[in-house]
């Protein structure tokens, strides 16, 4: 890229794309939807059965110690149940998991109906066919606005390199495109 290809903005306020708008929930949801993200299932065994949620706010945090994070709404009725689980399974959902993601995001009692899942010896719950499984323990929770940033310490993992993840973008599930 040459210097002539770069436009320098001296005054951000003069830029038409930075006009002030009211930061309503719908405006922010639309804005956040411009950033593609993967989708995970965060699941554990509670009272003898699987409990889980879908989230697109997952990110790696640290190599040493091995930490990942996910943001969970304060209004979630599922997170308090998951918090009590000894171990939590993170499944990076694959491109064929659109219906699974919808089911785990729904506000219904039996989110696991029709979903292939497995609980391992630690009682972490994993979704069948996922591209990555992380067996985690809760490390910390950090209040952040109307959400909590949940830090999870990875204890064990299984990666399936040939399985492509699903992507959430513009309020839709999508597959990665080959380059």
Number of C-alpha atoms within 10 A of each C-alpha: 5 5 7 7 7 8 7 9 9 8 7 11 11 10 10 8 8 9 10 8 7 8 10 9 9 9 12 11 13 13 12 13 15 12 10 16 18 20 24 31 26 26 29 32 23 17 10 8 11 20 24 26 23 23 20 19 14 22 15 12 15 11 9 7 9 14 19 20 21 21 20 23 15 14 10 12 10 16 20 11 15 21 16 14 20 15 25 30 30 30 26 29 28 24 20 17 21 18 12 21 24 14 20 24 15 13 13 9 10 13 19 17 10 10 15 11 15 15 17 14 8 15 21 26 28 28 26 15 18 25 21 21 25 23 24 25 19 19 13 12 17 11 13 12 9 10 16 18 18 20 21 25 23 22 12 11 13 12 13 11 9 7 16 18 23 24 21 21 16 15 12 10 20 17 14 10 6 4 3
